[in-house]
């Protein structure tokens, strides 16, 4: 039931934010000076109103929900772990700084690649819009091949950036998984020694490991 409400309300918020953002962006665009439009292609501006705003929608609808959900899980799980065994909790949380630093490094790289990708898509859309708006002139001068090549070059540039972005993501995800499960392995080793020494009940170790998986 709560999952339904979460998806429903966040979906409404995301759609509402995007609608407001598009209206405000367009209202701002129509007040800009003619020199701005001389420096920008119509297709690029249209791309900002469509694909860029859709990226914001994904952030509001999905990423924000994931952040809140996982933050609650992290804080609640860590609190429960502290109650069960404070020493093991500190062992488990020892890997968190490495994950945070790695996230900052990878995140900066991803942000730069994503921004460049959106720029290349906007450039390609601008070329396509120009060609379509002036299709009679293009066809009159048999310029279809030229326009096809120009648009293809723009999409290829975006594709190269997309591949680099996928590579960064592909490296980041298993790095985080490796760090977190290394922490779990360390917890199992330290907790197992405590169980053998009689300082920790086997059931508590199992409960601790289950909670550690949620936190990880």
N, C-alpha and C positions, 0 to 999 in steps of 0.2 A: 504493500500500500504506500509506504513512504517512498519507495523507488518510483512508483507511478507519479506521485506528487512532485518528486524532484525533477523528473524528466519533463513533466507537464509545465511546471512553473518556470524552470530554466529555459525551456523551449520558447515560452511566451516572452520571457525577458529578452532572450537572444533576438527573436524576430522584431520585438519592439525597439530594441537598441539599434538594430540595423536600419529599420524604417526611419527612425529619427536621425540617424547618422547620414543616410542618403539625402534626406530633405535638407539638413543643415549644410551638408557639403555642396549640394546644388545651389542653395540660397547664397552661400559664400562665393561660388564660382561666378554667378551672374553679376556680382558686384565688383569683380576684378577689372582692372584696366585693360583696354584693347591690346596693349603691349604684351601682357601675359599670354594672350591667345595667339599672338604672333610667334611667340617662342615655343609654344606647345602645339602638338598635333591633336586633332579632335579625338582620334582613336585612343590616344594615351589618357586623355581626360575621362573618356567613357570607361576605360579599363579601371581607372581609380574608383569610379562609381559602382562598378560591378565586382570584379575579382578581388580588389583590395578590401572592399567592405565585407565581402563574403568571408575573407580571412578573419576579420574582426568577429563576425558572427560565430565562427568555429571556436574562437577564443572564449566568447561569452557563454555559449551554450554547452561546450564540452570541456575545454581546458579549465575553466573556473570551477565547474562542478567536480572535476577530478581533483583539483587542488584542495577544495574544501573537504571532500570525502577522505582523501588520503591524509590531510593534516589532522582531522579528527581521529582517524585510525592510528596515526603515529603517536599522538599525545595520549590518547586513551590506552593504547597498548603499552606504551612506555610506563605509564603510571601503574598499570596492573603488574608489569614485570618488576617494577621497584618493590611492590608489596610482596611478591613471591620471593625474590632474591636480589638485593641491591648490588651485590658484587658481580653476579652474572650479567645484570643489566648494564653495568659500566663496561664490562668486557664486550657486550654486544654493540653498545653505542660507540665503541672506539673506532669503528670503521666509518662512522657518519661524517667526520670532517673530511676524509678522503673523498667520499661521495659528493659532498657539497663543493669541494674544490674542483673535482672533475666536472660536475654539473655546470659550474661557472665558466670553465674553460670551453667545454663543448657548446654551452648555450650561447656564448659570445660568437663563436664560429658559425653556429646555426643561424643566429640572428642576421649576421652579415650576409650569408649565402641566401637566406630567404628574402632579404631586402633586394639584393641584386637580381634574384629570380623574378620578383614582382616587377622590377624595372624592365627586364628583358621582355616579359609578357606584355607589358604596357606598350613597349616599342613595337612589338610584332602586331598587336591589335591596332595600333595607329596606322601602320602600313596597310593592313587589311582594310581598315575603314576608308582610307584614302582611295585605294584601288576600287572598292565597291562603289563609293560615292561618285567616282569618275569613270565608271566602267565603259561608258560609250567612247570616251576619249582613249582609254586603254585599248579597247578593241579596234578603234579606228586606226590606231598606229601599230596594231599587232604587237602590243606590249604585254600580252598575257604571260609569256615566258619570263620576262623581266620581273613582273610583279610576283609571279610564282617563286622565282629564285629569291627575291628580296624577303618575302614573307617566310619562306623556308629557312633562310639564314637566321632570321630572328627567332624562330621556333627552335632551331638547332642550338643557338646560343643559350636559350632558356633550358633546353634539355641537358646541356653540359653542366650548367649550374645545378639542375635538379639531381643529376647523378652524383655530383660532389656532396650535395646535401644528404642524399640517401646514404652515401658512404660514411659521413660523420655520424648519422643516426645509427647505422649498423654497427659502428664501433662503440658508440656510447652505451647502448642498451646492454650488450653482454659485459661491458666493463663494470656497470653498476651491479648487474646480477652476480658477477664474480666477486666483487667486494662484499656484497651483502651475504652471500652464501659462505664466503670465507669467515665472516663473523659468526654465522650459525655453526660452522664447523668448530670454531674456537670455543663457542659456548658449549657445544656438545662435549668437547675434550675437558674443559675446566669443570663443567657440571658433572660429567662422569666421574672425575676424580673425587668430587665432593660426595657423590653418592657412595662410592667405594669406601670413603672415609667415614661415612655415617652422618655427615653434616647436612645432607639434603636427601629428602625422600624421593624415591624413583618417580612417584606420581607427580610431584612438584616439578621435576626435571622435564617430564613429558608435557605438562601444562605450559611450562616456560618455553619449550621448543615450539609448541603450537602457536603461542602468542608471538614468538620471535618471527615465525614465518609470516604472520599478518603484518607485523611492523616492517619486515624486510620488503 
